[in-house]
């Protein structure tokens, strides 16, 4: 079954959330004024509220309180605001439309994606690199194909979970066995359907194999590293594990980053882990702002 065909038939999921789609279109037009973009965002009071809450969160480290959308645009910049609008809008859409029977698993997927975005941002800050917040949005959306599969066909995805446990297959192979396609392929289709930025498409496509990617390499590698770190470490916070510091050096994303930034070879992995583990401790509280 083709998930993307189901999405196209669904009025709920066929198109990018209205406000986010319009904002992205306006931003592509360099002649669009900030006030015009602010008015579009303000037309959705719930999104406006969530946008201001996220913009004022520690994730974006603003120096003063943001009290209006126009203020946010001027302070953070259109690119950053568009990323926040995109991520909040897409998150809200999937969350609101999630099937009741799959709600718990959907929540887990969202939490993992949010932690990946937060950790990606913490990593870029620790390494003093900048990706214009695409690392946060890329982390939030890297598993969007998996979320769509669960939402459109929750019963079938429960079979995927059973196969993973029973046969020891990874999620991509198990999804392929049940659906004939995996969540990366579905994510790519959604990204193209919604005309998401090329940087985000690259993240969705290559986060599992950053070494195969040839564009936006450092961004993709950052999200790849964060995704794997969250998977390996989120449940071990506060536990001593000497092997963990050696493990991160073997992450494909870390190797790609070191190829691009040789100075990272001198980074103390224990100090880096302290920063990343701190993010894993505090991020769940910020996650509540997206609901």
Secondary structure by P-SEA (a helix, b strand, c coil): ccaaaaaaaccccccccaaaaaaaaaaacccccaaaaaaaaaccaaaaaaaaaaaaccccccccccccaaaaaaaccaaaaaaaaaaaaaaaaaaaaccccaaaaaaaaaaaaaaaaaaaaaaaaaacccccaaaaaaaaccaaaaaaaaaacaaaaaaaaaaaaaccccaaaaaaaaccccaaaaaaaaaaaacccaaaaaaacccccccccccaaaaaaaaaaaaaaaacccccccccccaaaaaaaacaaaaaaaaaccccccccaaaaaaaaaaaaacccccccccc
